[in-house]
């Protein structure tokens, strides 16, 4: 049980850092987000705020499991949307596959969350 809990928190920490980095990247590379992908500027701001809040919520151990699950679901929807947007914006395969690859880690974290909290 301790191994599952350790791996869950390790994966959660890495994924939270990843989402914080993605939020920072979207803010510092605004031209790519609004120009190449065609999103409006206000959507970038909304997405950045949601990523930061979600990542911070995941890092607090007192957060209830149900809220954690919904944060992970929101991040999964974000990764699916990013994959679709990159496929339709002319990105290469490796650039477009990155969100899909990240999605696998989020699904793994949801699986570990359910395993850790079953006992």
N, C-alpha and C positions, 0 to 999 in steps of 0.2 A: 504494500500500500504506500509506503514512503517513497518508493521509486516512482510510482505513478504521480504522486503529488509533486515530487521534484521535477519530473519531466513536464508536468502541466505548467508549473510556475516558470520554468526555463523557457518553454515555448510561448507562454503568455508575455513574458518580459521581452523576448525577441520580437514578437508580433506587435507589441505596443511600441517598441522602438521603431520598427518598420513603418508603422502608421504615422508616428510623429515625424519621421524623416520624410515620408510622402507628403505630409502637410507642409513641411518646410520647403520641400522641392517645388510644390505647386505654387507657393508664394514667391519663390525666387526665380522661377521660370514661367512667368505669367504669359509671355508671348507664345510659348509653345502650347500652353493649355487653351488660351483663347483663340490663337491664330490657326495652328495646325489642326487642332481637334474641333474647333468651331464652337466651343462652349462660351456662353456669356460670362462676363467677369463676376457677376453676382453669384453664379453657381460655384465658381472656384472658391469664393469666400465661404459660402455655406458648407461646402465639402471640407474645407480646411478646419472650420470650427467643429464639425461633426467628428472628424478624425482625431482631433486633439482631445475633445471631451470623451470619446469612446476609449481612446488609449489610456487616459487617466483613470477612468472608471475601472478598467480591467486591472490596473495596478493596485487598487485598494482591496486588501483581503476581506474586508467587511461587506463588500458588495454582494447582495443575494444572488444565488445561482440563476434565477429567472432573468434578472437584469443582465448578467453576464452572457447568458444565451442570446438575448436580443441584441446585445452589442456585437457579438460574433455574427449573428444573422445579418445585421446591417453591414458589417465589413465584408461578408460574403457577397451580398448584393452589390456592394461597391466594386469588388474585384470582377464580378461577372459583367457589370456595366463598363468597367475599364477595358476588359477584353473585347467586348463588342465595339466600343468606341475606337479602340486602336485598330481593330480589323477593318473598320470602315473609314479610317483616316489615312490609309496608305502606309502604315508602319510595316516593317519587315516581320517575318515569322517570329524571330527571337524576341523582338520588342513587344509584339502582340501577345506572345505566350507567357510573358512574365506575370501578368495578373492571374492568369489561369494556374500557373505554377504556385503562386502565393495562395490561391484559393485552397489548394490541397493542405497547406499548413493550417489555415483557419479551420478547415473541416477536422483535421487531426486534433486541434485544440478543443473543439466542441466534443469530440469523442472522449478525450482525456478528462474534460470537465465532468461529463456524465459518469465516467468510471470512478473518479476521485470522490464524487458526492453521493455515490450509491450506498456506501457503507455507513 
